């Protein structure tokens, strides 16, 4: 079971980083902040041993990845006078 949880954790860790890279590719500052947050959250819970708590944390990480991938739109200001943005 521990091996499966480690594999699942590594999978969602990588998936979160790939999703953030894709969503925030034009915004270096936001991408860096997202990377730091992902790394710090996983590092903070690295030594968790309670299987139920680990599953809860991984479910939360999966939900966050889905939210970032489906609900976040990174906009770029094209014309400030006309308030025109490009997604």
C-alpha positions in Angstrom: 0.0 0.0 0.0 2.8 2.4 0.8 4.4 1.8 -2.6 1.1 2.6 -4.3 0.7 5.8 -2.2 4.3 6.9 -3.1 3.6 6.3 -6.8 0.3 8.2 -6.6 2.0 11.1 -4.7 4.8 11.3 -7.3 2.3 11.1 -10.1 0.2 14.0 -8.8 3.3 16.0 -7.9 4.5 15.8 -11.5 1.0 16.4 -12.8 0.6 19.6 -10.7 4.0 20.9 -12.0 3.1 20.1 -15.7 -0.3 21.7 -15.3 1.1 24.9 -13.8 3.8 25.0 -16.5 1.1 24.9 -19.1 -1.3 27.3 -17.5 1.3 29.9 -16.3 3.8 29.6 -19.1 3.7 33.3 -19.9 3.8 34.4 -16.3 7.2 33.6 -14.8 6.5 35.0 -11.3 3.2 33.1 -10.9 4.8 29.9 -12.2 7.6 30.3 -9.7 5.2 30.9 -6.9 3.1 27.9 -7.9 6.2 25.7 -8.0 7.3 26.8 -4.6 3.9 26.2 -3.1 3.7 22.7 -4.6 7.1 21.8 -3.4 6.6 23.2 0.1 3.2 21.5 0.6 4.6 18.1 -0.5 7.7 18.6 1.6 5.6 19.6 4.7 3.7 16.3 4.5 6.6 14.1 3.4 6.8 12.1 6.6 3.0 11.6 7.1 2.3 7.9 7.9 -1.4 7.9 8.5 -2.9 6.2 5.3 -6.2 8.0 5.7 -4.5 11.4 6.0 -2.3 10.7 3.0 -5.3 9.8 0.9 -7.0 13.0 1.9 -3.9 15.0 1.0 -3.6 13.3 -2.3 -7.3 13.8 -3.1 -6.8 17.5 -2.3 -3.8 17.8 -4.6 -5.8 16.1 -7.4 -8.7 18.5 -6.9 -6.2 21.5 -7.0 -4.7 20.2 -10.2 -8.2 19.8 -11.8 -9.2 23.3 -10.6 -6.0 24.9 -12.0 -6.4 23.0 -15.3 -10.1 23.7 -15.8 -10.8 27.0 -14.1 -7.7 29.2 -14.3 -7.3 31.5 -17.4 -4.1 33.3 -17.8 -4.7 36.6 -19.6 -2.3 38.9 -21.3 -2.9 42.7 -21.6 -2.8 43.6 -25.3 -4.1 47.2 -25.3 -4.4 49.1 -22.0 -6.4 52.0 -23.5 -9.1 49.7 -25.0 -8.8 47.2 -22.1 -8.1 44.4 -24.6 -6.8 41.0 -23.3 -5.6 37.8 -25.0 -6.0 34.4 -23.4 
